[in-house]
């Protein structure tokens, strides 16, 4: 794949992550509410389900702030109800800093989460074998690869961790606060460099390294989307069945 095609698919997959993540967050709480008939209990179930991802999300903020020399004031993964029935999963308070470092701290969960998804997916669940089987277009290899994966020790724990981490790695609204300023700054610097006649080309080794990083990030996004699609199917079926059996239905706000 060329650099432009990798970048194109990276943008497409990244744009898909948010609506999938939002649907899962909303309907997982909906299923919990159908079963318990308590919004408070449903929120606690939701918090516990995604706790591993929340821990990594907040830890990545904290560690990145420390590495960048930004003072942290508090670290919490305790749930905190917010207005509108929402739940704050965790928080790390940091001192005011420049937009660039603030943006890096806000971006940290996406990077740390993607690395964790790749390590678990390829190091534990051996998803490379499954992906190679899918690319072979041989259904027999698909089933063999899936059957082999199910023999991996604690495979469902690995799948759960990928699910919890990948759905907690997206930057929150507060994480994205200074992105606009940082993007404008980087854009101006790039335009200025071109105007001064600086050569934007990079050495081949740097280009290969950059493309490899983008490919790994794209792989993490694809793993997340594939798993989210399966989870959405399961949650949809569960919510439908529970609603029919109990005669209840959740009305979601628009």
One Martini backbone bead per residue (centre of mass of N, CA, C, O) as a GRO file, in nm:
protein
  254
    1UNK     BB    1   0.098   0.035   0.020
    2UNK     BB    2   0.053   0.352   0.009
    3UNK     BB    3   0.062   0.635   0.185
    4UNK     BB    4  -0.218   0.746   0.088
    5UNK     BB    5  -0.386   0.488   0.138
    6UNK     BB    6  -0.329   0.465   0.436
    7UNK     BB    7  -0.441   0.743   0.512
    8UNK     BB    8  -0.726   0.700   0.409
    9UNK     BB    9  -0.798   0.447   0.591
   10UNK     BB   10  -0.736   0.584   0.857
   11UNK     BB   11  -0.959   0.796   0.839
   12UNK     BB   12  -1.201   0.609   0.799
   13UNK     BB   13  -1.167   0.435   1.056
   14UNK     BB   14  -1.170   0.668   1.258
   15UNK     BB   15  -1.461   0.768   1.184
   16UNK     BB   16  -1.596   0.489   1.274
   17UNK     BB   17  -1.537   0.469   1.581
   18UNK     BB   18  -1.737   0.667   1.713
   19UNK     BB   19  -2.020   0.547   1.640
   20UNK     BB   20  -1.960   0.267   1.757
   21UNK     BB   21  -1.893   0.359   2.044
   22UNK     BB   22  -2.162   0.503   2.102
   23UNK     BB   23  -2.349   0.261   2.063
   24UNK     BB   24  -2.227   0.079   2.278
   25UNK     BB   25  -2.257   0.262   2.522
   26UNK     BB   26  -2.567   0.295   2.503
   27UNK     BB   27  -2.662  -0.019   2.477
   28UNK     BB   28  -2.530  -0.136   2.726
   29UNK     BB   29  -2.698   0.038   2.917
   30UNK     BB   30  -2.972  -0.061   2.811
   31UNK     BB   31  -2.945  -0.357   2.897
   32UNK     BB   32  -2.897  -0.301   3.198
   33UNK     BB   33  -3.169  -0.154   3.238
   34UNK     BB   34  -3.358  -0.385   3.158
   35UNK     BB   35  -3.256  -0.577   3.394
   36UNK     BB   36  -3.275  -0.350   3.651
   37UNK     BB   37  -3.435  -0.069   3.639
   38UNK     BB   38  -3.152   0.101   3.681
   39UNK     BB   39  -2.950   0.361   3.618
   40UNK     BB   40  -2.729   0.331   3.834
   41UNK     BB   41  -2.661   0.032   3.785
   42UNK     BB   42  -2.598   0.060   3.483
   43UNK     BB   43  -2.354   0.251   3.522
   44UNK     BB   44  -2.184   0.054   3.693
   45UNK     BB   45  -2.164  -0.172   3.488
   46UNK     BB   46  -2.030  -0.001   3.273
   47UNK     BB   47  -1.775   0.074   3.436
   48UNK     BB   48  -1.672  -0.215   3.489
   49UNK     BB   49  -1.650  -0.314   3.192
   50UNK     BB   50  -1.437  -0.052   3.122
   51UNK     BB   51  -1.197  -0.038   3.330
   52UNK     BB   52  -0.935  -0.118   3.174
   53UNK     BB   53  -0.959   0.122   2.976
   54UNK     BB   54  -0.960   0.349   3.186
   55UNK     BB   55  -0.686   0.296   3.311
   56UNK     BB   56  -0.522   0.340   3.049
   57UNK     BB   57  -0.623   0.619   2.977
   58UNK     BB   58  -0.527   0.770   3.239
   59UNK     BB   59  -0.234   0.671   3.242
   60UNK     BB   60  -0.150   0.803   2.973
   61UNK     BB   61  -0.186   1.088   3.067
   62UNK     BB   62   0.006   1.082   3.311
   63UNK     BB   63   0.268   0.984   3.170
   64UNK     BB   64   0.286   1.205   2.951
   65UNK     BB   65   0.300   1.443   3.143
   66UNK     BB   66   0.562   1.355   3.281
   67UNK     BB   67   0.741   1.340   3.020
   68UNK     BB   68   0.663   1.663   2.957
   69UNK     BB   69   0.657   1.829   3.240
   70UNK     BB   70   0.364   1.796   3.362
   71UNK     BB   71   0.158   1.868   3.610
   72UNK     BB   72  -0.011   1.663   3.841
   73UNK     BB   73  -0.301   1.649   4.065
   74UNK     BB   74  -0.482   1.396   3.963
   75UNK     BB   75  -0.608   1.046   4.007
   76UNK     BB   76  -0.898   0.886   3.845
   77UNK     BB   77  -1.149   0.588   3.833
   78UNK     BB   78  -1.393   0.711   3.952
   79UNK     BB   79  -1.714   0.747   3.940
   80UNK     BB   80  -1.904   1.036   3.789
   81UNK     BB   81  -2.176   1.202   3.784
   82UNK     BB   82  -2.359   1.368   3.533
   83UNK     BB   83  -2.520   1.547   3.338
   84UNK     BB   84  -2.770   1.356   3.173
   85UNK     BB   85  -2.666   1.062   3.289
   86UNK     BB   86  -2.373   1.066   3.291
   87UNK     BB   87  -2.029   0.924   3.295
   88UNK     BB   88  -1.735   0.958   3.469
   89UNK     BB   89  -1.473   0.737   3.452
   90UNK     BB   90  -1.233   0.957   3.462
   91UNK     BB   91  -0.931   1.145   3.589
   92UNK     BB   92  -0.682   1.400   3.491
   93UNK     BB   93  -0.509   1.653   3.644
   94UNK     BB   94  -0.364   1.946   3.495
   95UNK     BB   95  -0.165   2.177   3.415
   96UNK     BB   96  -0.104   2.436   3.247
   97UNK     BB   97  -0.029   2.450   2.892
   98UNK     BB   98   0.063   2.402   2.596
   99UNK     BB   99  -0.099   2.299   2.313
  100UNK     BB  100   0.096   2.073   2.230
  101UNK     BB  101   0.109   1.912   2.498
  102UNK     BB  102  -0.193   1.887   2.535
  103UNK     BB  103  -0.238   1.719   2.277
  104UNK     BB  104  -0.058   1.479   2.353
  105UNK     BB  105  -0.214   1.403   2.608
  106UNK     BB  106  -0.489   1.362   2.456
  107UNK     BB  107  -0.361   1.133   2.252
  108UNK     BB  108  -0.249   0.896   2.427
  109UNK     BB  109  -0.482   0.679   2.438
  110UNK     BB  110  -0.464   0.603   2.136
  111UNK     BB  111  -0.176   0.494   2.143
  112UNK     BB  112  -0.185   0.299   2.382
  113UNK     BB  113  -0.433   0.138   2.285
  114UNK     BB  114  -0.315   0.040   2.015
  115UNK     BB  115  -0.078  -0.116   2.133
  116UNK     BB  116  -0.249  -0.308   2.309
  117UNK     BB  117  -0.415  -0.433   2.080
  118UNK     BB  118  -0.170  -0.550   1.925
  119UNK     BB  119  -0.046  -0.723   2.148
  120UNK     BB  120  -0.297  -0.897   2.199
  121UNK     BB  121  -0.377  -0.977   1.908
  122UNK     BB  122  -0.079  -1.094   1.820
  123UNK     BB  123   0.045  -1.218   2.093
  124UNK     BB  124  -0.224  -1.381   2.192
  125UNK     BB  125  -0.455  -1.425   1.946
  126UNK     BB  126  -0.334  -1.453   1.659
  127UNK     BB  127  -0.450  -1.258   1.415
  128UNK     BB  128  -0.261  -1.315   1.176
  129UNK     BB  129  -0.384  -1.592   1.101
  130UNK     BB  130  -0.670  -1.491   1.046
  131UNK     BB  131  -0.602  -1.277   0.829
  132UNK     BB  132  -0.467  -1.473   0.629
  133UNK     BB  133  -0.719  -1.648   0.588
  134UNK     BB  134  -0.903  -1.425   0.477
  135UNK     BB  135  -0.711  -1.347   0.233
  136UNK     BB  136  -0.735  -1.637   0.091
  137UNK     BB  137  -1.045  -1.712   0.028
  138UNK     BB  138  -1.074  -1.964   0.241
  139UNK     BB  139  -1.311  -2.102   0.435
  140UNK     BB  140  -1.151  -2.333   0.569
  141UNK     BB  141  -0.934  -2.141   0.695
  142UNK     BB  142  -1.119  -1.979   0.869
  143UNK     BB  143  -1.220  -2.208   1.059
  144UNK     BB  144  -0.941  -2.303   1.153
  145UNK     BB  145  -0.846  -2.034   1.273
  146UNK     BB  146  -1.081  -2.002   1.472
  147UNK     BB  147  -1.037  -2.272   1.621
  148UNK     BB  148  -0.746  -2.211   1.711
  149UNK     BB  149  -0.811  -1.958   1.880
  150UNK     BB  150  -1.001  -2.114   2.091
  151UNK     BB  151  -0.733  -2.271   2.216
  152UNK     BB  152  -0.649  -2.037   2.361
  153UNK     BB  153  -0.558  -1.924   2.647
  154UNK     BB  154  -0.782  -1.705   2.754
  155UNK     BB  155  -0.933  -1.579   2.503
  156UNK     BB  156  -1.173  -1.413   2.633
  157UNK     BB  157  -0.995  -1.219   2.787
  158UNK     BB  158  -0.858  -1.095   2.541
  159UNK     BB  159  -1.115  -0.995   2.403
  160UNK     BB  160  -1.211  -0.815   2.634
  161UNK     BB  161  -0.963  -0.625   2.644
  162UNK     BB  162  -0.989  -0.518   2.361
  163UNK     BB  163  -1.270  -0.400   2.398
  164UNK     BB  164  -1.218  -0.212   2.645
  165UNK     BB  165  -0.975  -0.053   2.527
  166UNK     BB  166  -1.081   0.039   2.242
  167UNK     BB  167  -1.346   0.189   2.384
  168UNK     BB  168  -1.130   0.393   2.563
  169UNK     BB  169  -0.918   0.546   2.351
  170UNK     BB  170  -1.081   0.776   2.288
  171UNK     BB  171  -1.096   1.097   2.285
  172UNK     BB  172  -1.223   1.330   2.461
  173UNK     BB  173  -1.343   1.642   2.479
  174UNK     BB  174  -1.110   1.742   2.666
  175UNK     BB  175  -0.877   1.625   2.486
  176UNK     BB  176  -0.973   1.825   2.225
  177UNK     BB  177  -0.941   2.131   2.297
  178UNK     BB  178  -0.628   2.189   2.160
  179UNK     BB  179  -0.620   2.089   1.860
  180UNK     BB  180  -0.670   2.337   1.685
  181UNK     BB  181  -0.416   2.495   1.763
  182UNK     BB  182  -0.209   2.276   1.684
  183UNK     BB  183  -0.292   2.249   1.384
  184UNK     BB  184  -0.240   2.540   1.303
  185UNK     BB  185   0.057   2.546   1.377
  186UNK     BB  186   0.150   2.311   1.189
  187UNK     BB  187   0.041   2.435   0.925
  188UNK     BB  188   0.212   2.695   0.931
  189UNK     BB  189   0.488   2.553   0.941
  190UNK     BB  190   0.456   2.409   0.669
  191UNK     BB  191   0.408   2.657   0.490
  192UNK     BB  192   0.670   2.802   0.568
  193UNK     BB  193   0.864   2.582   0.467
  194UNK     BB  194   0.775   2.600   0.170
  195UNK     BB  195   0.830   2.909   0.133
  196UNK     BB  196   1.150   2.864   0.205
  197UNK     BB  197   1.234   2.585   0.044
  198UNK     BB  198   1.192   2.338   0.193
  199UNK     BB  199   1.244   1.999   0.209
  200UNK     BB  200   0.984   1.753   0.256
  201UNK     BB  201   1.159   1.527   0.228
  202UNK     BB  202   1.248   1.195   0.322
  203UNK     BB  203   1.412   0.955   0.425
  204UNK     BB  204   1.364   0.627   0.367
  205UNK     BB  205   1.377   0.532   0.665
  206UNK     BB  206   1.161   0.730   0.768
  207UNK     BB  207   0.935   0.644   0.579
  208UNK     BB  208   0.919   0.347   0.668
  209UNK     BB  209   0.862   0.403   0.964
  210UNK     BB  210   0.601   0.569   0.923
  211UNK     BB  211   0.440   0.350   0.767
  212UNK     BB  212   0.449   0.140   0.993
  213UNK     BB  213   0.291   0.302   1.201
  214UNK     BB  214   0.034   0.335   1.027
  215UNK     BB  215  -0.021   0.030   0.992
  216UNK     BB  216  -0.057  -0.033   1.293
  217UNK     BB  217  -0.288   0.163   1.340
  218UNK     BB  218  -0.477   0.039   1.130
  219UNK     BB  219  -0.491  -0.240   1.261
  220UNK     BB  220  -0.621  -0.145   1.526
  221UNK     BB  221  -0.879  -0.032   1.395
  222UNK     BB  222  -0.975  -0.294   1.256
  223UNK     BB  223  -1.003  -0.463   1.509
  224UNK     BB  224  -1.208  -0.280   1.646
  225UNK     BB  225  -1.429  -0.289   1.428
  226UNK     BB  226  -1.471  -0.595   1.421
  227UNK     BB  227  -1.548  -0.629   1.721
  228UNK     BB  228  -1.776  -0.421   1.730
  229UNK     BB  229  -1.960  -0.561   1.527
  230UNK     BB  230  -2.007  -0.813   1.700
  231UNK     BB  231  -2.115  -0.668   1.953
  232UNK     BB  232  -2.355  -0.530   1.821
  233UNK     BB  233  -2.502  -0.787   1.744
  234UNK     BB  234  -2.531  -0.903   2.029
  235UNK     BB  235  -2.672  -0.659   2.164
  236UNK     BB  236  -2.914  -0.646   1.976
  237UNK     BB  237  -3.024  -0.926   2.039
  238UNK     BB  238  -3.049  -0.894   2.345
  239UNK     BB  239  -3.233  -0.644   2.349
  240UNK     BB  240  -3.464  -0.772   2.191
  241UNK     BB  241  -3.521  -1.020   2.371
  242UNK     BB  242  -3.561  -0.873   2.641
  243UNK     BB  243  -3.788  -0.690   2.545
  244UNK     BB  244  -3.987  -0.921   2.475
  245UNK     BB  245  -3.984  -1.084   2.749
  246UNK     BB  246  -4.036  -0.810   2.941
  247UNK     BB  247  -4.181  -0.563   2.798
  248UNK     BB  248  -3.938  -0.370   2.712
  249UNK     BB  249  -3.810  -0.025   2.646
  250UNK     BB  250  -3.567   0.184   2.514
  251UNK     BB  251  -3.529   0.539   2.519
  252UNK     BB  252  -3.345   0.723   2.302
  253UNK     BB  253  -3.171   0.992   2.272
  254UNK     BB  254  -3.086   1.249   2.020
   0.00000   0.00000   0.00000
